[in-house]
């Protein structure tokens, strides 16, 4: 399966996203971690595709996002970029690839864009990451900010907890969002923030906000594709903010069970799935085999 050249949609750029924001048209973003997941996301008309570090868990079977390394993110970015012809692509900077110093972050961002072939990078953190964001954007690389619940820092936050539920906490979310905006972010993800807080923060910013567990008052929304498409076994935990729009696991399981049964019963492959040979050629082949004593 290769990427289709039959593409009627214009390429989404930073200017496209700004226009959507100015028109108050919600921006759609979804995660993808490989060629097939990016292919379907792009074909479905997503404005943005995020190669999120959530792939550590949904694609690589890791315990959490802190395990994935830069080389793995670059590989997955490259796979996603091959399938994406229209959406604006962003690659996550994984934990350990940008926190030490702004120069380290710039080196990592250059690799993700140059080798991963995406259009921008995302990193977590607020005021404390402003110098790092400024350094990357000065080099001409678009940066998507991420404040509120920052999963890479879950241990410091006491787990995956909603942020901004108190006055002090809400002010911290706003201050962080304003700081990353001032540092040059073209947009910012607000994760696990009360809807009322996220809506007010959105109104106070000049850049788009992309919500995940932050209500519908944001400038756009993002979900993990594996979660929203139902590509997981029954009983798996889903965050409250996830709406399951499909049952990819169920459909795939049913198809595989049917395939297994048809192979076992020899009903597959049938005549429609095999290549015929002219009868006279087959007769001659059988004669030669017999004559050679094979």
C-alpha positions as a Markdown table, in Angstrom:
| # | Residue | x | y | z |
|---|---|---|---|---|
| 1 | Unk | 0.0 | 0.0 | 0.0 |
| 2 | Unk | 1.6 | 3.3 | -1.1 |
| 3 | Unk | 0.6 | 6.9 | -0.5 |
| 4 | Unk | -2.0 | 8.1 | -3.1 |
| 5 | Unk | -1.1 | 10.8 | -5.5 |
| 6 | Unk | -4.8 | 11.5 | -6.0 |
| 7 | Unk | -5.1 | 14.4 | -3.5 |
| 8 | Unk | -7.6 | 17.1 | -3.9 |
| 9 | Unk | -7.1 | 18.9 | -0.6 |
| 10 | Unk | -4.7 | 21.8 | -0.3 |
| 11 | Unk | -1.8 | 21.5 | 2.1 |
| 12 | Unk | -2.5 | 22.8 | 5.6 |
| 13 | Unk | 0.1 | 25.3 | 6.7 |
| 14 | Unk | 0.6 | 27.6 | 9.7 |
| 15 | Unk | -1.4 | 30.2 | 7.8 |
| 16 | Unk | -4.2 | 27.8 | 7.2 |
| 17 | Unk | -4.4 | 27.2 | 11.0 |
| 18 | Unk | -4.3 | 30.9 | 11.7 |
| 19 | Unk | -7.2 | 31.4 | 9.2 |
| 20 | Unk | -9.3 | 28.7 | 10.9 |
| 21 | Unk | -8.6 | 30.3 | 14.2 |
| 22 | Unk | -9.6 | 33.8 | 13.0 |
| 23 | Unk | -12.8 | 32.4 | 11.5 |
| 24 | Unk | -13.5 | 30.6 | 14.8 |
| 25 | Unk | -13.7 | 27.3 | 12.9 |
| 26 | Unk | -12.6 | 24.4 | 15.2 |
| 27 | Unk | -9.2 | 22.8 | 14.3 |
| 28 | Unk | -9.2 | 19.0 | 14.1 |
| 29 | Unk | -6.1 | 17.1 | 15.3 |
| 30 | Unk | -5.6 | 13.4 | 15.8 |
| 31 | Unk | -2.6 | 11.3 | 16.6 |
| 32 | Unk | -1.0 | 8.8 | 14.2 |
| 33 | Unk | 2.0 | 6.5 | 14.8 |
| 34 | Unk | 2.6 | 4.8 | 11.5 |
| 35 | Unk | 1.8 | 4.9 | 7.7 |
| 36 | Unk | -1.7 | 3.3 | 7.9 |
| 37 | Unk | -2.9 | 5.4 | 10.9 |
| 38 | Unk | -1.6 | 8.6 | 9.2 |
| 39 | Unk | -3.1 | 7.6 | 5.8 |
| 40 | Unk | -6.6 | 7.2 | 7.1 |
| 41 | Unk | -6.3 | 10.4 | 9.2 |
| 42 | Unk | -5.2 | 12.4 | 6.2 |
| 43 | Unk | -7.9 | 10.9 | 4.0 |
| 44 | Unk | -10.5 | 11.8 | 6.6 |
| 45 | Unk | -9.5 | 15.4 | 6.4 |
| 46 | Unk | -7.8 | 16.1 | 9.7 |
| 47 | Unk | -6.3 | 19.6 | 9.8 |
| 48 | Unk | -3.4 | 18.4 | 12.0 |
| 49 | Unk | -1.7 | 15.0 | 12.7 |
| 50 | Unk | 0.3 | 14.6 | 15.8 |
| 51 | Unk | 3.0 | 11.9 | 16.1 |
| 52 | Unk | 2.5 | 11.9 | 19.9 |
| 53 | Unk | 4.7 | 10.2 | 22.4 |
| 54 | Unk | 1.6 | 8.3 | 23.4 |
| 55 | Unk | 2.8 | 5.8 | 20.7 |
| 56 | Unk | 5.1 | 4.5 | 23.4 |
| 57 | Unk | 2.1 | 2.8 | 24.9 |
| 58 | Unk | -0.3 | 2.3 | 22.0 |
| 59 | Unk | 2.3 | 1.3 | 19.4 |
| 60 | Unk | 5.3 | 0.0 | 21.3 |
| 61 | Unk | 3.6 | -1.5 | 24.4 |
| 62 | Unk | 5.6 | 0.5 | 26.9 |
| 63 | Unk | 4.4 | 1.4 | 30.4 |
| 64 | Unk | 4.3 | 5.2 | 29.8 |
| 65 | Unk | 5.6 | 8.0 | 27.6 |
| 66 | Unk | 8.8 | 8.4 | 29.5 |
| 67 | Unk | 10.3 | 5.2 | 27.9 |
| 68 | Unk | 10.2 | 6.3 | 24.2 |
| 69 | Unk | 13.5 | 7.8 | 22.9 |
| 70 | Unk | 14.2 | 10.4 | 20.2 |
| 71 | Unk | 15.4 | 7.8 | 17.6 |
| 72 | Unk | 12.1 | 6.0 | 17.9 |
| 73 | Unk | 10.1 | 9.2 | 17.6 |
| 74 | Unk | 12.0 | 10.1 | 14.4 |
| 75 | Unk | 11.3 | 6.7 | 12.9 |
| 76 | Unk | 7.6 | 7.0 | 13.6 |
| 77 | Unk | 7.5 | 10.6 | 12.3 |
| 78 | Unk | 9.1 | 9.5 | 9.1 |
| 79 | Unk | 6.5 | 6.8 | 8.6 |
| 80 | Unk | 3.6 | 9.2 | 9.3 |
| 81 | Unk | 5.0 | 11.8 | 7.0 |
| 82 | Unk | 5.1 | 9.4 | 4.1 |
| 83 | Unk | 1.4 | 9.0 | 4.3 |
| 84 | Unk | 0.4 | 12.6 | 5.0 |
| 85 | Unk | -0.1 | 14.8 | 2.0 |
| 86 | Unk | -2.4 | 17.5 | 3.3 |
| 87 | Unk | -2.5 | 17.7 | 7.1 |
| 88 | Unk | 0.0 | 19.8 | 9.1 |
| 89 | Unk | 2.2 | 17.3 | 10.9 |
| 90 | Unk | 3.8 | 17.7 | 14.4 |
| 91 | Unk | 6.2 | 15.4 | 16.2 |
| 92 | Unk | 6.5 | 15.2 | 19.9 |
| 93 | Unk | 9.9 | 15.8 | 21.5 |
| 94 | Unk | 10.1 | 12.9 | 24.0 |
| 95 | Unk | 11.2 | 13.1 | 27.6 |
| 96 | Unk | 15.0 | 13.6 | 27.9 |
| 97 | Unk | 15.4 | 15.2 | 24.5 |
| 98 | Unk | 14.9 | 18.9 | 25.3 |
| 99 | Unk | 14.9 | 19.6 | 29.1 |
| 100 | Unk | 18.7 | 19.9 | 29.6 |
| 101 | Unk | 19.2 | 23.1 | 27.7 |
| 102 | Unk | 17.7 | 25.1 | 24.8 |
| 103 | Unk | 20.5 | 24.0 | 22.5 |
| 104 | Unk | 19.8 | 20.3 | 23.2 |
| 105 | Unk | 16.1 | 21.0 | 22.4 |
| 106 | Unk | 17.0 | 22.7 | 19.1 |
| 107 | Unk | 19.2 | 19.8 | 18.1 |
| 108 | Unk | 16.3 | 17.4 | 18.8 |
| 109 | Unk | 13.8 | 19.6 | 17.0 |
| 110 | Unk | 16.0 | 19.8 | 13.9 |
| 111 | Unk | 16.3 | 16.0 | 13.8 |
| 112 | Unk | 12.5 | 15.5 | 14.2 |
| 113 | Unk | 11.9 | 18.0 | 11.3 |
| 114 | Unk | 14.8 | 17.1 | 9.1 |
| 115 | Unk | 14.8 | 13.3 | 9.5 |
| 116 | Unk | 11.2 | 12.8 | 10.6 |
| 117 | Unk | 9.9 | 15.1 | 7.8 |
| 118 | Unk | 7.2 | 16.7 | 10.0 |
| 119 | Unk | 6.4 | 20.4 | 9.9 |
| 120 | Unk | 6.6 | 21.2 | 13.6 |
| 121 | Unk | 7.4 | 19.9 | 17.1 |
| 122 | Unk | 5.5 | 19.7 | 20.3 |
| 123 | Unk | 7.0 | 20.0 | 23.8 |
| 124 | Unk | 5.5 | 20.0 | 27.3 |
| 125 | Unk | 5.9 | 22.7 | 29.9 |
| 126 | Unk | 5.0 | 26.3 | 30.6 |
| 127 | Unk | 7.0 | 29.3 | 31.8 |
| 128 | Unk | 10.1 | 27.3 | 32.6 |
| 129 | Unk | 10.2 | 26.1 | 28.9 |
| 130 | Unk | 9.8 | 29.6 | 27.4 |
| 131 | Unk | 13.6 | 30.1 | 26.7 |
| 132 | Unk | 13.6 | 26.6 | 25.0 |
| 133 | Unk | 10.6 | 27.4 | 22.8 |
| 134 | Unk | 12.1 | 30.7 | 21.9 |
| 135 | Unk | 15.3 | 29.1 | 20.8 |
| 136 | Unk | 13.6 | 26.6 | 18.6 |
| 137 | Unk | 11.2 | 29.1 | 17.0 |
| 138 | Unk | 14.1 | 31.5 | 16.3 |
| 139 | Unk | 15.6 | 28.7 | 14.2 |
| 140 | Unk | 12.4 | 28.7 | 12.1 |
| 141 | Unk | 10.8 | 25.5 | 13.5 |
| 142 | Unk | 7.1 | 25.9 | 14.5 |
| 143 | Unk | 6.4 | 24.8 | 18.1 |
| 144 | Unk | 3.1 | 23.5 | 19.6 |
| 145 | Unk | 3.0 | 24.1 | 23.3 |
| 146 | Unk | 1.5 | 21.8 | 25.9 |
| 147 | Unk | 0.3 | 22.9 | 29.3 |
| 148 | Unk | -2.1 | 21.7 | 32.0 |
| 149 | Unk | -1.6 | 18.0 | 32.5 |
| 150 | Unk | 1.8 | 17.2 | 31.1 |
| 151 | Unk | 2.1 | 13.4 | 31.0 |
| 152 | Unk | 5.9 | 13.3 | 30.8 |
| 153 | Unk | 5.8 | 14.9 | 34.3 |
| 154 | Unk | 3.2 | 12.7 | 35.8 |
| 155 | Unk | 5.4 | 11.6 | 38.6 |
| 156 | Unk | 5.9 | 15.2 | 39.7 |
| 157 | Unk | 2.2 | 15.9 | 39.4 |
| 158 | Unk | 1.2 | 12.9 | 41.5 |
| 159 | Unk | -0.2 | 11.0 | 38.5 |
| 160 | Unk | -2.6 | 11.8 | 35.7 |
| 161 | Unk | -4.6 | 14.4 | 37.6 |
| 162 | Unk | -6.8 | 17.3 | 36.3 |
| 163 | Unk | -4.9 | 20.6 | 36.5 |
| 164 | Unk | -6.4 | 24.0 | 37.2 |
| 165 | Unk | -9.2 | 23.0 | 39.6 |
| 166 | Unk | -8.3 | 25.6 | 42.1 |
| 167 | Unk | -7.9 | 29.4 | 41.7 |
| 168 | Unk | -4.1 | 29.0 | 42.1 |
| 169 | Unk | -4.0 | 26.1 | 39.7 |
| 170 | Unk | -6.1 | 27.9 | 37.1 |
| 171 | Unk | -3.9 | 31.0 | 37.2 |
| 172 | Unk | -0.9 | 28.7 | 36.7 |
| 173 | Unk | -2.5 | 27.2 | 33.5 |
| 174 | Unk | -3.2 | 30.7 | 32.2 |
| 175 | Unk | 0.3 | 32.0 | 33.1 |
| 176 | Unk | 1.9 | 29.0 | 31.4 |
| 177 | Unk | -0.2 | 29.4 | 28.3 |
| 178 | Unk | 0.6 | 33.1 | 28.0 |
| 179 | Unk | 4.3 | 32.3 | 28.5 |
| 180 | Unk | 4.5 | 29.8 | 25.7 |
| 181 | Unk | 2.5 | 32.2 | 23.5 |
| 182 | Unk | 5.0 | 35.0 | 24.2 |
| 183 | Unk | 7.9 | 32.5 | 23.5 |
| 184 | Unk | 6.6 | 31.9 | 20.0 |
| 185 | Unk | 4.3 | 28.9 | 20.0 |
| 186 | Unk | 1.8 | 28.9 | 17.1 |
| 187 | Unk | -0.7 | 27.0 | 19.3 |
| 188 | Unk | -1.0 | 25.3 | 22.6 |
| 189 | Unk | -2.5 | 22.0 | 23.9 |
| 190 | Unk | -4.6 | 22.3 | 27.0 |
| 191 | Unk | -4.8 | 18.9 | 28.6 |
| 192 | Unk | -7.1 | 17.8 | 31.5 |
| 193 | Unk | -8.2 | 21.3 | 32.5 |
| 194 | Unk | -11.8 | 22.3 | 33.6 |
| 195 | Unk | -13.8 | 23.4 | 30.6 |
| 196 | Unk | -14.6 | 26.8 | 32.2 |
| 197 | Unk | -10.9 | 27.5 | 32.8 |
| 198 | Unk | -9.9 | 26.3 | 29.3 |
| 199 | Unk | -12.5 | 28.5 | 27.7 |
| 200 | Unk | -11.3 | 31.6 | 29.6 |
| 201 | Unk | -7.7 | 30.8 | 28.8 |
| 202 | Unk | -8.6 | 30.5 | 25.1 |
| 203 | Unk | -10.3 | 33.9 | 25.1 |
| 204 | Unk | -7.1 | 35.4 | 26.7 |
| 205 | Unk | -4.8 | 34.0 | 24.1 |
| 206 | Unk | -4.1 | 35.2 | 20.5 |
| 207 | Unk | -3.0 | 31.7 | 19.4 |
| 208 | Unk | -5.3 | 28.6 | 19.0 |
| 209 | Unk | -5.8 | 26.2 | 21.9 |
| 210 | Unk | -6.1 | 22.5 | 21.2 |
| 211 | Unk | -8.1 | 20.8 | 23.9 |
| 212 | Unk | -7.9 | 17.2 | 25.2 |
| 213 | Unk | -10.1 | 16.8 | 28.2 |
| 214 | Unk | -10.6 | 20.6 | 28.3 |
| 215 | Unk | -14.1 | 21.1 | 27.0 |
| 216 | Unk | -15.5 | 22.5 | 23.8 |
| 217 | Unk | -14.5 | 26.1 | 24.4 |
| 218 | Unk | -11.0 | 25.5 | 22.9 |
| 219 | Unk | -10.0 | 26.5 | 19.4 |
| 220 | Unk | -9.7 | 22.8 | 18.4 |
| 221 | Unk | -9.6 | 19.2 | 19.7 |
| 222 | Unk | -7.1 | 16.3 | 19.7 |
| 223 | Unk | -7.6 | 12.7 | 20.7 |
| 224 | Unk | -5.4 | 9.6 | 20.5 |
| 225 | Unk | -6.5 | 7.7 | 17.4 |
| 226 | Unk | -6.2 | 4.3 | 19.0 |
| 227 | Unk | -8.5 | 5.4 | 21.8 |
| 228 | Unk | -11.2 | 7.2 | 19.8 |
| 229 | Unk | -11.3 | 4.4 | 17.1 |
| 230 | Unk | -11.7 | 1.6 | 19.6 |
| 231 | Unk | -8.6 | -0.2 | 18.5 |
| 232 | Unk | -8.0 | -2.0 | 21.9 |
| 233 | Unk | -9.3 | -5.1 | 23.7 |
| 234 | Unk | -12.4 | -4.9 | 25.9 |
| 235 | Unk | -11.9 | -3.7 | 29.4 |
| 236 | Unk | -9.0 | -1.3 | 28.7 |
| 237 | Unk | -9.2 | 1.9 | 30.8 |
| 238 | Unk | -10.1 | 5.0 | 28.9 |
| 239 | Unk | -9.9 | 8.6 | 30.3 |
| 240 | Unk | -13.2 | 10.3 | 30.9 |
| 241 | Unk | -12.7 | 12.7 | 28.1 |
| 242 | Unk | -12.4 | 10.0 | 25.4 |
| 243 | Unk | -15.4 | 9.4 | 23.2 |
| 244 | Unk | -15.2 | 6.1 | 21.3 |
| 245 | Unk | -16.3 | 6.6 | 17.7 |
| 246 | Unk | -15.6 | 3.1 | 16.4 |
| 247 | Unk | -14.8 | -0.5 | 17.2 |
| 248 | Unk | -11.6 | -1.2 | 15.2 |
| 249 | Unk | -10.6 | -4.0 | 17.6 |
| 250 | Unk | -14.0 | -5.7 | 17.3 |
| 251 | Unk | -14.0 | -5.5 | 13.5 |
| 252 | Unk | -10.5 | -6.7 | 13.2 |
| 253 | Unk | -11.1 | -9.5 | 15.7 |
| 254 | Unk | -14.1 | -10.7 | 13.7 |
| 255 | Unk | -12.2 | -10.6 | 10.4 |
| 256 | Unk | -9.3 | -12.6 | 11.8 |
| 257 | Unk | -11.6 | -15.2 | 13.4 |
| 258 | Unk | -13.4 | -15.6 | 10.1 |
| 259 | Unk | -10.1 | -15.9 | 8.2 |
| 260 | Unk | -8.8 | -18.5 | 10.7 |
| 261 | Unk | -12.0 | -20.5 | 10.3 |
| 262 | Unk | -12.0 | -20.4 | 6.5 |
| 263 | Unk | -8.3 | -21.5 | 6.4 |
| 264 | Unk | -8.9 | -24.4 | 8.8 |
| 265 | Unk | -11.9 | -25.5 | 6.7 |
| 266 | Unk | -10.1 | -25.0 | 3.4 |
| 267 | Unk | -12.9 | -22.7 | 2.2 |
| 268 | Unk | -10.2 | -20.1 | 1.7 |
| 269 | Unk | -8.7 | -19.5 | -0.7 |
| 270 | Unk | -11.5 | -20.3 | -3.2 |
| 271 | Unk | -11.5 | -20.1 | -7.0 |
| 272 | Unk | -12.0 | -16.4 | -6.9 |
| 273 | Unk | -8.7 | -16.0 | -5.0 |
| 274 | Unk | -6.5 | -18.3 | -7.1 |
| 275 | Unk | -4.8 | -18.2 | -10.5 |
| 276 | Unk | -6.0 | -20.7 | -13.0 |
| 277 | Unk | -3.9 | -22.7 | -15.5 |
| 278 | Unk | -5.2 | -23.9 | -18.9 |
| 279 | Unk | -6.3 | -27.5 | -18.6 |
| 280 | Unk | -4.1 | -28.7 | -21.5 |
| 281 | Unk | -1.1 | -27.1 | -19.9 |
| 282 | Unk | -1.8 | -28.8 | -16.6 |
| 283 | Unk | -2.3 | -32.1 | -18.3 |
| 284 | Unk | 1.1 | -31.7 | -20.0 |
| 285 | Unk | 2.7 | -30.7 | -16.7 |
| 286 | Unk | 1.3 | -33.8 | -15.0 |
| 287 | Unk | 2.5 | -36.0 | -17.9 |
| 288 | Unk | 6.1 | -34.6 | -17.6 |
| 289 | Unk | 6.1 | -35.0 | -13.9 |
| 290 | Unk | 5.1 | -38.6 | -14.2 |
| 291 | Unk | 7.5 | -39.3 | -17.0 |
| 292 | Unk | 10.4 | -38.0 | -14.9 |
| 293 | Unk | 9.4 | -40.1 | -12.0 |
| 294 | Unk | 9.3 | -37.2 | -9.6 |
